Amino acid sequence: MTELTNRHWVLSRTPDGPLSPDVFAWGEAPVAPPGPGQVLVRNRMLSIDPAQRAWMKGRTYREQVMPGDVMHAFGLGEVVASQSPGFVAGDLVEGMLGWQDYAVAPAGELTKRDSSQSLDHLIGVLSITGLTAYHGLFDVAQVRAGDTVLVSAAAGAVGTVAGQIAKIAGCRVVGVAGGEEKCRWLVEALGYDAAVDYKAGDLRRQIRAACPDGVDVYFDNVGGEVLDAALLSMNQRGRIACCGAVSGYDDAAPPKGSPMIPGLLISKRISMSGFIVLDYLAGREIAERRLAGWIAEGRLKPVVDVDDGLESAPNALIKLLAGRNRGKAAVRIG
């Protein structure tokens, strides 16, 4: 195999506040060939996710990204060489590939994907992003027709899918987003019934006005003050699916606990469940088939915000954490 050069971003130091480009260092190194049971993958698209910021702060459901590590990231790529019987050159695969041109990964950590599908869909709505929204609503929150569903970070990757799925399920859907323009876009482009602007102040009053009959399901992507405001509008026996807490990921100090918990959970008999999409991979085939069907029918509109070039990865994550993206953030390589 011709010697290849691997461009990559490593974490140069653990950030202690808002993310800045100098947290990352650019490097180049020869590409190592795959060993027994391993596969060499050329990255095509990288997923940019809020969780990547949390991974820098400490161990979560996966190991912490440490200084000197290639920045962790879920990615979609093409097999270049394989020492595993399950993969051959040219296969399209997904896995934790990192911010780099090439990744050597154990075969057991890769999933083969259908190369006839759009890469934009495969990095987002037909992968972890869409599955998170799907299982969070149906398996965790147990959404049903007639529910009022409130979605935070509604203009983000998971939020745009969760809101649309809730509409497909026959729910009234209200989104929380930052800025009048985003809120208008949620209603006009994605079919939300209403949207509230957390930047406009008095979020509790805004949610009560948008949800006069209360909230049955809250799909929480942010935690913090938005969670507190949502709790006050929850109906008895409401359900909260806790997907993320992006409001605190980029802060130096750990977020304070909500003064509403456990009091309101008890008095209103609210169910509040955290979840990781990896727990639901057994149902992936059915979920992806339904998601793809809704896309084909025009009922689900995938929204992808793509930056081009590996060089753009740090700024793409900074942009996402500042709320300057719409839909799924990704970086296209090559």
C-alpha positions in Angstrom: 0.0 0.0 0.0 1.3 3.5 -0.9 2.4 5.4 2.2 -0.4 7.7 3.3 -0.3 10.8 5.5 -2.9 11.2 8.2 -3.8 14.8 9.0 -5.4 15.1 12.4 -6.6 17.3 15.2 -5.4 16.5 18.8 -6.6 18.0 22.0 -3.7 20.1 23.2 -5.1 21.0 26.6 -8.2 20.4 28.7 -10.4 23.5 28.3 -11.6 25.1 31.5 -14.3 27.4 30.0 -15.8 28.3 26.6 -14.1 26.3 23.8 -11.5 28.2 21.7 -9.5 27.1 18.6 -6.2 27.0 20.6 -7.5 24.0 22.5 -6.7 21.9 19.5 -3.4 21.3 17.6 -3.0 20.3 14.0 -0.7 17.4 13.2 0.4 15.0 10.5 1.7 11.5 10.7 2.2 8.4 8.5 -0.9 6.1 8.3 -0.3 2.8 10.1 -1.6 -0.4 8.3 -4.3 -2.3 10.0 -3.4 -5.3 12.2 -5.2 -8.6 12.6 -8.9 -8.0 13.1 -8.6 -4.3 12.2 -9.8 -2.1 9.4 -8.3 1.1 7.9 -10.9 3.7 7.1 -10.7 6.9 5.2 -13.0 9.4 6.7 -15.7 11.0 4.5 -17.8 12.8 7.0 -17.4 13.7 10.7 -20.3 14.2 13.1 -20.0 17.4 15.2 -22.0 16.9 18.5 -22.4 18.8 21.8 -21.3 15.6 23.6 -17.8 16.1 22.2 -17.5 19.1 24.5 -18.6 17.0 27.5 -16.1 14.3 26.6 -13.3 16.8 27.2 -14.5 17.5 30.8 -14.4 14.0 32.2 -15.5 10.5 31.8 -19.2 10.1 30.8 -20.6 7.0 29.1 -17.3 6.9 27.3 -13.7 7.7 28.2 -12.5 11.3 28.6 -10.6 12.9 25.7 -7.2 13.6 27.1 -4.5 16.1 25.9 -2.5 14.4 23.1 -5.5 12.3 22.0 -6.9 12.7 18.5 -10.2 14.4 19.1 -12.9 11.8 19.4 -15.8 11.9 17.0 -18.4 9.6 15.3 -17.7 9.4 11.6 -18.6 7.9 8.3 -15.9 6.5 6.0 -14.7 4.2 3.3 -12.7 1.0 4.0 -9.2 1.3 2.4 -7.7 -2.0 3.7 -9.0 -4.7 6.0 -7.6 -7.6 8.0 -11.1 -8.7 9.0 -13.3 -11.1 6.9 -16.3 -8.9 7.5 -15.0 -5.9 5.6 -13.5 -5.3 2.2 -12.0 -2.2 0.5 -14.8 0.1 -0.7 -17.3 -0.7 2.1 -19.0 2.3 3.6 -18.8 2.1 7.5 -19.5 4.2 10.5 -17.9 4.3 13.9 -15.8 6.4 16.3 -13.3 7.5 13.7 -12.0 10.8 15.2 -11.0 14.2 13.7 -8.5 12.8 11.2 -8.3 11.7 7.6 -7.7 8.0 8.4 -8.6 5.7 11.3 -7.5 2.2 12.2 -10.4 0.6 14.1 -11.2 -2.9 15.4 -13.7 -4.5 13.1 -16.2 -5.1 15.9 -16.5 -1.3 16.4 -17.6 -0.6 12.9 -21.0 -0.9 11.3 -21.5 -1.3 7.5 -23.8 1.2 5.9 -25.8 1.3 2.6 -23.7 3.3 0.1 -26.8 4.0 -2.0 -28.0 6.4 0.7 -27.1 10.1 0.9 -24.0 10.7 3.1 -25.8 13.7 4.6 -28.6 11.4 5.8 -26.3 8.6 7.0 -24.3 11.0 9.2 -27.5 12.4 10.7 -31.1 11.3 10.5 -30.4 7.7 9.5 -27.8 7.3 12.2 -27.2 8.3 15.9 -29.0 11.6 15.6 -32.2 10.2 14.2 -32.1 7.2 16.4 -31.7 9.4 19.5 -34.8 11.3 18.6 -36.8 8.2 17.7 -36.0 6.1 20.8 -36.2 9.1 23.1 -39.7 9.8 22.0 -41.1 6.3 21.6 -39.2 4.2 24.0 -38.3 6.7 26.8 -41.1 9.2 26.7 -43.7 6.8 25.3 -45.2 9.6 23.3 -48.8 9.1 22.0 -51.2 10.9 19.7 -52.7 14.0 21.4 -49.8 14.8 23.6 -48.3 18.2 23.8 -44.6 17.8 23.3 -42.0 20.5 24.2 -38.6 20.1 22.6 -35.5 22.2 23.7 -32.6 23.0 21.3 -35.4 22.5 18.8 -33.4 23.8 15.9 -30.4 21.5 16.6 -29.6 18.1 15.3 -31.8 15.9 17.5 -34.4 18.6 18.1 -35.3 19.1 14.5 -35.9 15.4 14.1 -37.7 14.9 17.4 -40.1 17.7 16.7 -41.0 16.3 13.3 -41.4 12.8 14.6 -43.7 14.0 17.3 -45.8 15.7 14.6 -45.9 12.5 12.6 -47.1 10.7 15.8 -50.1 13.1 16.1 -48.8 15.4 18.8 -48.9 19.2 19.2 -45.3 20.3 19.2 -43.7 23.4 20.6 -40.0 24.1 20.2 -37.5 26.2 22.3 -34.8 27.9 20.3 -32.6 30.9 20.4 -33.7 33.9 18.4 -36.9 35.0 16.6 -35.6 33.9 13.2 -34.9 30.3 14.3 -38.3 30.2 16.0 -40.1 31.3 12.9 -38.1 28.8 10.8 -39.2 25.9 13.1 -42.9 26.8 12.5 -42.7 27.7 8.8 -40.2 25.1 7.5 -40.5 22.1 9.9 -44.1 22.3 10.9 -43.9 23.0 14.6 -47.1 24.3 16.1 -45.3 27.0 18.0 -41.9 28.1 19.1 -40.6 30.1 22.0 -37.4 32.2 22.1 -35.3 31.5 25.2 -33.3 34.7 24.4 -36.4 36.9 24.7 -36.7 36.5 28.4 -39.5 35.2 30.8 -39.2 31.7 29.4 -41.7 30.4 31.9 -44.4 32.7 30.8 -43.6 32.0 27.1 -43.9 28.3 27.6 -47.2 28.6 29.5 -48.6 30.8 26.7 -47.5 28.3 24.0 -48.7 25.3 26.0 -52.0 26.5 27.6 -53.0 22.9 28.3 -49.7 22.0 29.8 -46.8 19.8 28.6 -47.2 16.0 28.5 -43.7 15.2 27.1 -40.6 17.3 27.4 -37.6 16.2 25.2 -34.7 17.9 27.0 -31.5 18.6 25.2 -30.2 21.4 27.3 -31.0 21.1 31.0 -30.5 24.3 33.1 -33.0 27.1 33.1 -35.0 25.7 30.2 -35.5 22.5 32.2 -36.7 24.5 35.2 -39.2 26.5 33.0 -40.5 23.3 31.4 -41.0 21.6 34.7 -43.5 24.3 35.8 -45.7 23.6 32.8 -45.6 19.8 33.0 -48.9 18.0 33.4 -49.5 15.4 36.0 -47.8 12.1 35.0 -45.9 13.9 32.4 -42.7 12.3 30.9 -39.3 13.8 30.4 -36.7 12.3 28.2 -33.2 13.7 29.2 -31.1 13.5 26.1 -28.4 16.1 26.9 -27.4 19.1 29.0 -25.7 21.4 26.5 -26.4 24.5 28.5 -23.6 23.4 30.9 -21.1 21.7 28.6 -19.0 24.9 27.8 -19.0 26.3 31.4 -16.0 26.2 33.7 -18.0 25.5 36.8 -20.4 22.4 37.1 -24.0 23.4 36.6 -26.2 23.8 39.7 -28.9 21.3 40.4 -32.5 22.3 39.7 -34.5 23.6 42.7 -37.6 22.0 41.1 -36.2 18.5 41.6 -37.4 16.3 43.3 -40.4 18.5 44.5 -42.2 18.9 41.2 -41.4 15.3 40.2 -43.2 14.1 43.3 -46.1 16.4 43.4 -46.9 16.0 39.7 -45.8 12.3 39.5 -43.6 13.1 36.6 -41.3 10.4 35.1 -37.9 11.7 34.2 -35.4 9.4 32.5 -32.0 9.9 31.1 -31.0 7.7 28.1 -28.2 6.9 25.8 -29.1 5.8 22.3 -26.6 2.9 22.4 -29.0 1.2 24.8 -31.5 0.8 21.9 -29.4 -0.5 19.1 -31.3 -3.8 19.0 -34.2 -1.8 17.5 -32.1 0.1 15.0 -33.2 -1.7 11.9 -36.9 -1.0 12.5 -36.2 2.6 13.5 -34.1 3.4 10.5 -36.6 1.8 8.2 -39.4 4.0 9.6 -37.2 7.1 9.4 -36.2 6.4 5.8 -39.9 5.9 5.0 -40.9 9.2 6.4 -38.2 10.9 4.5 -39.3 9.3 1.2 -42.9 10.3 1.9 -41.8 13.9 2.5 -43.0 13.9 6.1 -39.5 14.2 7.6 -37.1 16.9 6.4 -33.5 16.2 7.2 -31.5 19.3 8.1 -27.8 19.2 7.8 -25.3 22.0 8.4 -22.1 21.0 6.7 -18.6 22.6 6.9 -16.1 21.5 4.3 -12.6 20.3 5.1 -11.0 18.7 8.1 -9.4 22.1 8.9 -12.9 23.4 9.8 -13.7 20.9 12.6 -12.7 23.1 15.6 -14.7 26.1 14.4 -17.7 23.8 13.5 -17.8 22.6 17.1 -17.4 26.1 18.5 -20.2 27.3 16.2 -22.5 24.5 17.4 -21.9 25.3 21.1 -22.7 28.9 20.4 -26.0 27.9 18.8 -25.1 29.1 15.3 -26.1 25.9 13.5 -29.4 24.5 12.2 -29.9 20.8 12.3 -27.2 18.2 12.2 -23.7 19.7 12.3 -21.1 17.8 10.2 -17.7 18.2 8.5 -17.2 16.8 5.0 -13.7 15.5 4.3 -12.5 15.0 0.7 
